[in-house]
């Protein structure tokens, strides 16, 4: 089997992963693909809710939307997507997503070189299948994706997250905070799509917000989706003059730009945690049922808070023992101390360098 580096593809299709955090963790791999094929036109196929991660990236030439809830819904939609991609005449597909469906799409598109991990029963649909090495399973997900490319014969690039936003989005975020005369900005992310075993209680986020507003005069930005609006309202009630409720009120690009402006960011294990890590924002990551080794913030600006329990990590959405001690054992004082330490390290005033003002 030829190594991928021995090919000279004119057009490459990357199948993105489906969730914000996973997509952020693939950004080193996407950069590796660009570095190995600098002359190729690279397109990335992504769901609409992760498209903003790649929209301004110099490592891809275009983002193609997989509209699974619209025109690409169901078996007919899958066939339609394959037909649309076939017209684009890709030479190579690199499947960062593990699903069987990703290989089906590449085959329907008639892409001659189809590479990815042999997972989900799709091995026969791949021309270049890679078996996962046991050692890779013990590492961070960044190495999981980079390891795939190395095993396919590509020269491995730098293991560093990458996120670039459009200049107008960054300017919008700076103006948004300047209009509020925010001196110290702390982001709070009380949500997590995975389930309650990943969520530090909203009441504790509220107590933390109150203390940060009193002791630092901080402006608190509460991030999340529409599903987090109840938690955001609870937090805002604790410090109504200082809390800005953004849950369900921004695009992903806008949220990412505002996170880049934060002096500190407090978050559950979630997609926005990885957004903060990619921008090297000082952050406190609260872990419960999941594994900080595999999916923790991949940066040197994070403090990870996690309780060592016999049952953790269990990777469950709900506590099978019913006590949620992995989350309830983390007190407000502990999180506040971690935030205070980060603010002291970088100075109490001003914006994070990635966002702009000082």
ZAPA-157423 format. One record per atom (N, C-alpha, C): residue in three letters; x, y, z. Coordinates in steps of 0.001 Angstrom, whole numbers, plus 500000, padded with zeros to 6 digits. Example, Ala and Ser with C-alpha at 12.3 -4.5 7.8 and 13.67 -1.06 7.14 Angstrom:
ZAPA-157423
ALA513190494310507800
ALA512300495500507800
ALA513200496700507800
SER512850497750507080
SER513670498940507140
SER512900500030507870
This chain:
ZAPA-157423
UNK500848498793500000
UNK500000500000500000
UNK500878501251500000
UNK500618502155499067
UNK501384503400499016
UNK501060504279500218
UNK502083504939500714
UNK501854505937501755
UNK501184507158501129
UNK500393507876501909
UNK499690509032501351
UNK500645510072500796
UNK501797510222501428
UNK502752511245500996
UNK503268510967499578
UNK503113509726499112
UNK503581509375497769
UNK502588509784496686
UNK501403510179497083
UNK500415510661496118
UNK500599512161495892
UNK500078512631494779
UNK500073514068494489
UNK498642514517494220
UNK497823514538495226
UNK496403514881495010
UNK496222516345494663
UNK495336516607493739
UNK494986517991493421
UNK493921518509494379
UNK492996517610494773
UNK491878518017495615
UNK491681516984496729
UNK491683517468497962
UNK491553516603499133
UNK490279516974499890
UNK489540515971500302
UNK488390516181501173
UNK488721515647502565
UNK488580516494503583
UNK488701516070504975
UNK487291515961505545
UNK486977514847506170
UNK485694514733506882
UNK485933515131508323
UNK485342516240508732
UNK485511516752510087
UNK484788515872511101
UNK485222515968512336
UNK484472515390513438
UNK483236516259513694
UNK482317515771514529
UNK480974516362514577
UNK480723517349515695
UNK481572517408516707
UNK481317518249517860
UNK482405519293517999
UNK482079520394518629
UNK482999521540518706
UNK484336521133519312
UNK484290520477520459
UNK485538520093521111
UNK486368519152520269
UNK485715518139519683
UNK486434517194518834
UNK487045517899517625
UNK486293518827517034
UNK486801519548515867
UNK488028520383516229
UNK487984521051517386
UNK489152521817517829
UNK490358520898517996
UNK490128519701518549
UNK491245518776518780
UNK491811518205517479
UNK491082518338516360
UNK491622517897515068
UNK492433518980514375
UNK492440520209514907
UNK493101521299514167
UNK494597521068513944
UNK495339520429514855
UNK496727520115514511
UNK496825519148513333
UNK495903518186513272
UNK495913517234512165
UNK495580517920510840
UNK494624518835510864
UNK494278519576509645
UNK495490520372509158
UNK496207520984510094
UNK497430521717509709
UNK498476520753509143
UNK498599519557509721
UNK499543518566509209
UNK499215518192507765
UNK497938518025507462
UNK497538517700506091
UNK497939518818505138
UNK497689520055505531
UNK498088521195504687
UNK499597521222504471
UNK500371520982505515
UNK501829521037505392
UNK502368519936504492
UNK501694518799504467
UNK502133517700503610
UNK501686517869502166
UNK500596518599501957
UNK500074518804500596
UNK499837520297500359
UNK500912521090500334
UNK500749522547500239
UNK500121523022498938
UNK500212522235497883
UNK499690522661496579
UNK498258522201496342
UNK497751521321497176
UNK496417520766496951
UNK495334521751497388
UNK494172521639496774
UNK492997522359497253
UNK492331521473498296
UNK492216521990499503
UNK491701521192500614
UNK490337521720501032
UNK489363520827501020
UNK488012521146501482
UNK487725520313502721
UNK486935520860503625
UNK486551520111504819
UNK485037520016504876
UNK484535518805505046
UNK483097518560505128
UNK482706518544506602
UNK481809519456506989
UNK481497519634508412
UNK480024519946508599
UNK479524519578509746
UNK478178520007510126
UNK478172521526510327
UNK477033522180510117
UNK476979523648510250
UNK477432524154511608
UNK477184523401512678
UNK477497523921514008
UNK478981523873514362
UNK479818523266513517
UNK481264523342513750
UNK481985524092512626
UNK481241524545511624
UNK481857525156510446
UNK482687526388510790
UNK482258527169511792
UNK482982528397512135
UNK484408528128512602
UNK484681526935513064
UNK486036526604513528
UNK487026526652512368
UNK486553526329511187
UNK487435526251510019
UNK487224527376509010
UNK486216528216509226
UNK485834529200508208
UNK486972530144507844
UNK487796530536508810
UNK488889531479508543
UNK490254530812508634
UNK490280529487508659
UNK491549528772508783
UNK492338528825507477
UNK493639529115507559
UNK494463529095506344
UNK494801527678505894
UNK494420526689506679
UNK494782525308506367
UNK493753524606505497
UNK492609525238505278
UNK491621524693504354
UNK491205525794503383
UNK490816525386502191
UNK490412526355501169
UNK488912526612501173
UNK488145525651501658
UNK486700525863501729
UNK486085524908502736
UNK484960525330503275
UNK484175524489504179
UNK482904524089503437
UNK482675522801503307
UNK481465522272502693
UNK480526521830503802
UNK479272522257503744
UNK478326521960504810
UNK477593520643504566
UNK477606519803505573
UNK476829518573505583
UNK475538518899506326
UNK474495519176505573
UNK473224519629506127
UNK472347518426506453
UNK472734517696507496
UNK472066516438507812
UNK470626516629508271
UNK470309517817508785
UNK468940518078509227
UNK468086518678508109
UNK468726518948506965
UNK468017519547505845
UNK468114518690504602
UNK468777519211503588
UNK468751518536502294
UNK469531517222502272
UNK470389516980503274
UNK471151515733503327
UNK470578514748504344
UNK469317514950504711
UNK468697514094505721
UNK468306512737505131
UNK468518511692505911
UNK468067510366505517
UNK468920509730504431
UNK468479508559503951
UNK469245507827502946
UNK469315508584501628
UNK468197509208501247
UNK468237509979500004
UNK469194511158500136
UNK469170511817501292
UNK470071512935501513
UNK471522512524501483
UNK471802511332502022
UNK473175510810501990
UNK473617510570500548
UNK472724509979499766
UNK473032509763498353
UNK473219511104497636
UNK472374512094497972
UNK472486513410497360
UNK473823514054497694
UNK474267513928498953
UNK475565514481499347
UNK476682513806498568
UNK476604512484498442
UNK477619511775497667
UNK477679512261496231
UNK476495512508495633
UNK476444512997494254
UNK477053514392494140
UNK476753515266495120
UNK477321516617495107
UNK478847516577495197
UNK479351515712496073
UNK480806515606496238
UNK481457514970495013
UNK480752514032494373
UNK481298513386493166
UNK481571514426492085
UNK480704515418491989
UNK480889516463490972
UNK482135517304491217
UNK482626517314492462
UNK483814518103492791
UNK485113517362492502
UNK485030516088492213
UNK486163515280491734
UNK487370515331492690
UNK487160514879493890
UNK488265514792494849
UNK489146513587494521
UNK490456513754494765
UNK491413512664494554
UNK491636511842495814
UNK491407512468496972
UNK491744511827498240
UNK490768512283499316
UNK490366511357500176
UNK489555511693501339
UNK490279511217502595
UNK490415512099503567
UNK491008511740504851
UNK489909511898505890
UNK489522510789506486
UNK488360510750507368
UNK488800510853508821
UNK488717512052509371
UNK489024512235510783
UNK487874511745511651
UNK486658511779511112
UNK485517511197511811
UNK485607509670511715
UNK485209508986512771
UNK485369507537512838
UNK484198506748512266
UNK483094507379511970
UNK481858506657511676
UNK481883505926510334
UNK481114504852510267
UNK480895504104509026
UNK480369505033507946
UNK479473505933508330
UNK478850506850507378
UNK479880507684506626
UNK480956508095507315
UNK481977508910506660
UNK482603508162505488
UNK482838506873505674
UNK483412506067504596
UNK482399505848503474
UNK481123505704503831
UNK480078505556502821
UNK480020506796501931
UNK480061507965502557
UNK480011509217501799
UNK481182509304500825
UNK482387508976501318
UNK483577509045500454
UNK483464508064499296
UNK482902506879499548
UNK482733505898498483
UNK481677506359497482
UNK480550506893497976
UNK479515507406497084
UNK480042508541496211
UNK480994509310496776
UNK481576510431496028
UNK482596509977495004
UNK482895508678494975
UNK483837508149493991
UNK485266508605494216
UNK485617508859495449
UNK486979509328495763
UNK487901508121495772
UNK488938508096494941
UNK489738506874494783
UNK490596506505495988
UNK491102507502496710
UNK491928507235497895
UNK491130507647499121
UNK490815506657499982
UNK489981506899501163
UNK490715506373502395
UNK491102507290503281
UNK491971506933504396
UNK491328507277505733
UNK491544506415506717
UNK491026506666508055
UNK491275505475508954
UNK490873505605510194
UNK490973504480511120
UNK489971503397510734
UNK490385502136510912
UNK489472501006510719
UNK488580500907511954
UNK487469501573511908
UNK486534501566513024
UNK485108501479512494
UNK484202501093513339
UNK482778501089513019
UNK482459500193511818
UNK483259499144511614
UNK482987498187510544
UNK483195498706509143
UNK484000499755508983
UNK484126500382507656
UNK485404499999506909
UNK486163499046507425
UNK487469498727506856
UNK487446498444505365
UNK486422497727504883
UNK486368497371503464
UNK486112498579502567
UNK485605499664503133
UNK485341500865502336
UNK486551501778502248
UNK487599501464502997
UNK488803502293503000
UNK489871501681502106
UNK490544502504501334
UNK491699502016500577
UNK492953502064501437
UNK492948502931502444
UNK494086503083503349
UNK493544503090504781
UNK493339501906505333
UNK492827501782506683
UNK493947501627507695
UNK493783502250508842
UNK494792502208509914
UNK494168501564511148
UNK494853500588511693
UNK494432499971512947
UNK494960500799514111
UNK494109501091515054
UNK494515501918516191
UNK495523501164517046
UNK496660501785517292
UNK497666501187518169
UNK497233501362519625
UNK497404500340520456
UNK496978500440521863
UNK497555501648522582
UNK498806502008522273
UNK499442503139522961
UNK498711504443522693
UNK498133504570521495
UNK497439505803521136
UNK496207506013522004
UNK495582504922522410
UNK494373505018523236
UNK494655505623524606
UNK495924505625525016
UNK496287506148526333
UNK496655507628526285
UNK496625508226525104
UNK497094509590524917
UNK495924510547524700
UNK496259511826524655
UNK495264512850524360
UNK494748512678522938
UNK493510513114522716
UNK492890512982521401
UNK493665513700520299
UNK494385514747520634
UNK495238515402519634
UNK496196514392519018
UNK496785513529519856
UNK497727512524519364
UNK497006511407518607
UNK495752511179518949
UNK494949510181518237
UNK494830510559516756
UNK494493511811516488
UNK494333512259515099
UNK495684512419514402
UNK496651512957515105
UNK497982513093514513
UNK498603511722514262
UNK498336510784515162
UNK498869509436514978
UNK498313508753513746
UNK497036509013513435
UNK496448508476512211
UNK497250508924510999
UNK497545510204510934
UNK498255510741509769
UNK499684510203509685
UNK500332510068510844
UNK501690509513510852
UNK501675508066510346
UNK500686507294510774
UNK500597505907510331
UNK500226505797508850
UNK499646506845508302
UNK499344506882506874
UNK500543507336506043
UNK501634507692506740
UNK502862508048506037
UNK503105509522505863
UNK502303510379506542
UNK502525511821506450
UNK503540512268507492
UNK504216513352507182
UNK505146513960508139
UNK504333514692509189
UNK504484514300510430
UNK503670514846511510
UNK504077516279511824
UNK503083517157511927
UNK503336518553512239
UNK503345518808513730
UNK503251520070514100
UNK503314520488515495
UNK502021520100516215
UNK502175519548517413
UNK501013519196518227
UNK500564520414519021
UNK499880521310518341
UNK499410522540518982
UNK498071522925518359
UNK497089523192519215
UNK495774523580518709
UNK495867524861517889
UNK494941524997516952
UNK494957526175516080
UNK493532526687515910
UNK493363527982516114
UNK492064528603515866
UNK492287530022515382
UNK491822530304514187
UNK491914531652513622
UNK490518532113513249
UNK490182533331513691
UNK488866533892513410
UNK488976535037512419
UNK487875535347511778
UNK487852536474510847
UNK488115537763511615
UNK488906538695511063
UNK489228539948511763
UNK487990540722512189
UNK486933540693511386
UNK485746541471511737
UNK485047540871512968
UNK485158539567513145
UNK484559538939514324
UNK485337539307515581
UNK486646539318515476
UNK487485539719516614
UNK487227541174516982
UNK487089542037515968
UNK486799543457516242
UNK485438543597516921
UNK484468542821516470
UNK483144542877517094
UNK483231542544518580
UNK483979541505518919
UNK484096541095520320
UNK484771542180521159
UNK485799542801520630
UNK486487543863521366
UNK485566545057521582
UNK484818545400520553
UNK483887546524520683
UNK482768546194521671
UNK482315544956521649
UNK481263544507522554
UNK481684544720524010
UNK482907544356524332
UNK483383544493525710
UNK483775545925526038
UNK484295546637525058
UNK484660548044525290
UNK483419548867525626
UNK482315548546524984
UNK481078549295525239
UNK480557549074526652
UNK480987547987527267
UNK480580547698528640
UNK481625548130529657
UNK482689548759529182
UNK483766549248530042
UNK484268548139530968
UNK484453546974530399
UNK484887545810531175
UNK486395545856531386
UNK486809545834532636
UNK488238545841532969
UNK488761544426533179
UNK488096543665534022
UNK488442542257534229
UNK487279541423533696
UNK487567540525532767
UNK486528539735532106
UNK486755538261532408
UNK485745537636532999
UNK485810536203533287
UNK484641535521532580
UNK484945534516531798
UNK483914533741531122
UNK483487532557531971
UNK482210532256531941
UNK481655531116532664
UNK480891530235531677
UNK481153528956531726
UNK480510528026530796
UNK479867526883531583
UNK478614527070532037
UNK477993526089532921
UNK477400524871532225
UNK477427524831530901
UNK476792523744530177
UNK477762522659529765
UNK477210521562529291
UNK477953520451528690
UNK476915519524528079
UNK477027519293526787
UNK476002518525526088
UNK475940517069526543
UNK477030516556527087
UNK477136515133527411
UNK476158514711528496
UNK475896515593529481
UNK474969515221530540
UNK475371515795531885
UNK474556515580532928
UNK474786516201534231
UNK476072515755534921
UNK476609514597534567
UNK477846514150535207
UNK479052514996534794
UNK478853515853533806
UNK479919516766533394
UNK479646518208533815
UNK478566518428534547
UNK478169519800534863
UNK478378520120536347
UNK479242521087536614
UNK479335521646537956
UNK478035522413538199
UNK477432522321539392
UNK476098522907539592
UNK476026524393539258
UNK474909524781538632
UNK474706526182538257
UNK474713527085539486
UNK474225526582540609
UNK474213527377541842
UNK475630527761542268
UNK476581526859542006
UNK477966527164542372
UNK478601528133541380
UNK478229528009540124
UNK478673529033539169
UNK478138530399539584
UNK476903530437540055
UNK476297531697540494
UNK477051532272541688
UNK477365531424542663
UNK478109531885543834
UNK479495532384543432
UNK480120531696542501
UNK481430532121542001
UNK481321533481541320
UNK480289533662540496
UNK480079534938539812
UNK479922536070540816
UNK479135535831541860
UNK478933536857542872
UNK480241537258543530
UNK481050536282543863
UNK482307536605544542
UNK483289537319543617
UNK483363536886542357
UNK484264537550541402
UNK483813538985541136
UNK482511539209541099
UNK482023540571540867
UNK482328541463542062
UNK482207540933543288
UNK482458541737544489
UNK483948542004544691
UNK484780540995544512
UNK486185541130544874
UNK487069541643543741
UNK486610541479542499
UNK487413541930541358
UNK486692542964540499
UNK485437543217540783
UNK484666544082539895
UNK484574543488538509
UNK484610542153538430
UNK484686541476537139
UNK483369541543536378
UNK483501541619535067
UNK482370541398534176
UNK482344539909533856
UNK481195539281534082
UNK481067537836533880
UNK480272537567532614
UNK480879536863531667
UNK480202536470530436
UNK479765535023530567
UNK478472534775530469
UNK477961533414530594
UNK477676532863529201
UNK478383531804528844
UNK478268531206527519
UNK477396529952527579
UNK476947529524526410
UNK476175528301526321
UNK475170528362525192
UNK474385527312525093
UNK473329527225524093
UNK471994527596524736
UNK470948527518523946
UNK469620527794524488
UNK469281526850525636
UNK469847525654525625
UNK469593524684526691
UNK470183525130528028
UNK471088526103528001
UNK471742526577529224
UNK471133527872529759
UNK470017528309529194
UNK469457529606529585
UNK468961529627531024
UNK468462528513531519
UNK468022528473532914
UNK469209528661533856
UNK470304527974533567
UNK471516528136534374
UNK472045529563534272
UNK472018530123533060
UNK472509531489532866
UNK471670532484533651
UNK470358532295533689
UNK469485533202534442
UNK469776533124535933
UNK470061531927536417
UNK470406531754537831
UNK471694532490538176
UNK472666532412537283
UNK473940533095537507
UNK473752534603537452
UNK472977535070536491
UNK472762536509536352
UNK472054537082537576
UNK471170536324538182
UNK470449536810539360
UNK471378537094540540
UNK472530536435540553
UNK473481536623541651
UNK474214537957541536
UNK474428538440540314
UNK475140539710540110
UNK474605540357538845
UNK473365540845538871
UNK472687541300537647
UNK473404542428536911
UNK474132543267537628
UNK474815544385536973
UNK476119543959536316
UNK476622542802536690
UNK477939542368536216
UNK477894541189535263
UNK476793540475535249
UNK476696539266534426
UNK476055539593533090
UNK476685539139532015
UNK476142539268530665
UNK475731537877530203
UNK474453537669530054
UNK473912536365529673
UNK473973536217528158
UNK474847535325527682
UNK475026535108526250
UNK474507533749525795
UNK473910532989526709
UNK473496531621526385
UNK472454531614525264
UNK472796531001524157
UNK471889530912523026
UNK471747532202522242
UNK472616533183522508
UNK472457534508521897
UNK473612534909520985
UNK474543534016520757
UNK475668534317519865
UNK475834533185518865
UNK476513533485517793
UNK476985532423516911
UNK478206531784517562
UNK478617530642517048
UNK479830530020517574
UNK481028530943517359
UNK481113531582516199
UNK482236532477515923
UNK482282533627516923
UNK481125534210517232
UNK481075535302518198
UNK481477534824519590
UNK480985533662519977
UNK481353533112521283
UNK482857532859521353
UNK483421532308520303
UNK484862532030520295
UNK485667533315520416
UNK485226534361519720
UNK485939535640519785
UNK485854536245521180
UNK484705536166521817
UNK484563536699523171
UNK485376535892524177
UNK485416534592524013
UNK486246533768524894
UNK487710534172524764
UNK488125534490523553
UNK489502534927523341
UNK489839536225524033
UNK488824536992524416
UNK489035538260525107
UNK489027538118526635
UNK488722536938527135
UNK488580536766528584
UNK489938536738529278
UNK489968537312530481
UNK491153537205531331
UNK491232535826531965
UNK490086535212532184
UNK490023533848532705
UNK488710533237532256
UNK488690531920532225
UNK487511531197531730
UNK487303529982532619
UNK486101529843533164
UNK485760528712534026
UNK484762527837533277
UNK485051526548533179
UNK484281525730532261
UNK484200524275532698
UNK483116523645532339
UNK483037522193532419
UNK483808521607531235
UNK483984520290531233
UNK484583519604530089
UNK483597519705528934
UNK483930520531527954
UNK482976520850526883
UNK483725521386525678
UNK482967521625524612
UNK483580522172523410
UNK484214523524523631
UNK483541524396524391
UNK484090525733524611
UNK485349525708525464
UNK485526524665526271
UNK486797524503526986
UNK487948524401525987
UNK487739523640524927
UNK488778523474523915
UNK488969524752523098
UNK487899525515522918
UNK488019526826522257
UNK488945527730523059
UNK488762527764524378
UNK489627528573525238
UNK491063528073525174
UNK491244526756525210
UNK492590526187525156
UNK493289526539523844
UNK492542526509522742
UNK493134526815521440
UNK493625528248521364
UNK493004529146522155
UNK493408530550522159
UNK494325530873523345
UNK494713529830524074
UNK495614529945525218
UNK495091530943526251
UNK493805530920526456
UNK493174531701527510
UNK493423530987528845
UNK493702531746529891
UNK493848531156531220
UNK492512530561531633
UNK492486529280531949
UNK491198528653532200
UNK491253527670533355
UNK490097527522533988
UNK489886526512535016
UNK488905525499534442
UNK489345524251534304
UNK488517523198533729
UNK488072522249534836
UNK486768522084534966
UNK486194521251536023
UNK485788519910535417
UNK486401518827535913
UNK486153517497535357
UNK485402516629536353
UNK484455515864535827
UNK483697514925536639
UNK483847513508536136
UNK482943513087535241
UNK482901511691534816
UNK483863511363533686
UNK484518512362533120
UNK485357512123531948
UNK486843512177532304
UNK487676511919531293
UNK489109511722531499
UNK489897512932531019
UNK490540513617531948
UNK491309514810531590
UNK492561514480530785
UNK493018513232530827
UNK494191512842530042
UNK493840512796528562
UNK492683512223528236
UNK492293512058526835
UNK491669513301526234
UNK490878514037527026
UNK490119515156526453
UNK490273516443527256
UNK491315516541528054
UNK491537517762528812
UNK491995518906527925
UNK492057520126528466
UNK492520521275527677
UNK493973521085527257
UNK494221521128525965
UNK495551520845525417
UNK496329522158525309
UNK496758522655526461
UNK497482523926526516
UNK498208523992527852
UNK499033525018528002
UNK499779525199529256
UNK499201526337530089
UNK497966526721529809
UNK497344527856530511
UNK496159527404531367
UNK496055526097531604
UNK494867525562532276
UNK495179525020533662
UNK494212525198534558
UNK494182524518535848
UNK493037523521535789
UNK493318522259536036
UNK492294521222535998
UNK491900520856537421
UNK490614520918537711
UNK490090520536539013
UNK489300519235538862
UNK489725518235539594
UNK489080516921539503
UNK489277516191540819
UNK488242515540541291
UNK488317514759542505
UNK488710513319542172
UNK489665512802542927
UNK490105511425542730
UNK489165510499543496
UNK488349509772542755
UNK487379508855543352
UNK487545507470542737
UNK487218506418543478
UNK487350505053542933
UNK486510504836541668
UNK485414505565541543
UNK484503505357540408
UNK484803506265539221
UNK485832507089539321
UNK486084508094538286
UNK487400507805537559
UNK487454507973536228
UNK486343508405535367
UNK485450507227534985
UNK484150507470535015
UNK483192506420534660
UNK482641506600533249
UNK482798507824532699
UNK482332508148531349
UNK480820508013531191
UNK480087508131532302
UNK478632508055532256
UNK478031509453532171
UNK476861509545531546
UNK476168510838531496
UNK475515511169532832
UNK475104510130533558
UNK474482510278534870
UNK475242509410535873
UNK475306509874537098
UNK476027509131538137
UNK475290507828538437
UNK475943506706538179
UNK475289505410538420
UNK475125505125539908
UNK475887505860540759
UNK475761505690542205
UNK474831506728542823
UNK474447507720542009
UNK473471508702542445
UNK473986509833543301
UNK475301509904543531
UNK475790510937544459
UNK476518512101543776
UNK476982511924542545
UNK477655512984541786
UNK478791513644542582
UNK479483512855543403
UNK480533513448544236
UNK481716513957543426
UNK481891513456542217
UNK482984513973541392
UNK482788515455541109
UNK481522515896541042
UNK481216517305540829
UNK480928518033542145
UNK480116517426542989
UNK479719518105544223
UNK480878518250545204
UNK481911517441545023
UNK483080517556545889
UNK483970518741545582
UNK483719519431544475
UNK484502520619544106
UNK483762521850544604
UNK484360522542545557
UNK483705523664546224
UNK483965524984545493
UNK483094525963545751
UNK483233527296545155
UNK484576527912545534
UNK484976527740546783
UNK486238528322547247
UNK487426527789546444
UNK487380526513546110
UNK488462525900545341
UNK488556526498543938
UNK487410526682543300
UNK487397527256541954
UNK487794528732542006
UNK487267529456542997
UNK487623530870543128
UNK489122531026543319
UNK489728530197544142
UNK491172530285544379
UNK491959530041543093
UNK491473529094542283
UNK492155528814541018
UNK492066530010540072
UNK490865530627539998
UNK490697531811539149
UNK491568532957539661
UNK491566533164540973
UNK492372534243541559
UNK493842534054541234
UNK494304532814541285
UNK495696532541540946
UNK496013532876539503
UNK495104532563538594
UNK495316532887537181
UNK495306534396536949
UNK494378535097537600
UNK494313536551537445
UNK495548537218538023
UNK496043536701539145
UNK497251537270539750
UNK498455537066538832
UNK498494535938538163
UNK499626535622537291
UNK499682536542536078
UNK498529536959535583
UNK498514537790534381
UNK498138539240534647
UNK497883539604535890
UNK497486540973536190
UNK495980541084536213
UNK495440541873537105
UNK493995541919537307
UNK493251542656536201
UNK493887543590535524
UNK493173544407534546
UNK493461543980533133
UNK492628544506532207
UNK492897544349530785
UNK492337543077530195
UNK492462542989528879
UNK491980541851528149
UNK493117540887527873
UNK492733539654527618
UNK493709538653527169
UNK494323539098525864
UNK495587538796525669
UNK496306539265524492
UNK495646538844523190
UNK495030537656523170
UNK494399537190521935
UNK493221538058521544
UNK492629538738522518
UNK491438539503522220
UNK491694540960521965
UNK492665541538522601
UNK493009542866522143
UNK493419543932523106
UNK492585544381524036
UNK492914545570524805
UNK493790545231525991
UNK494539546223526461
UNK495364546054527641
UNK495173547236528555
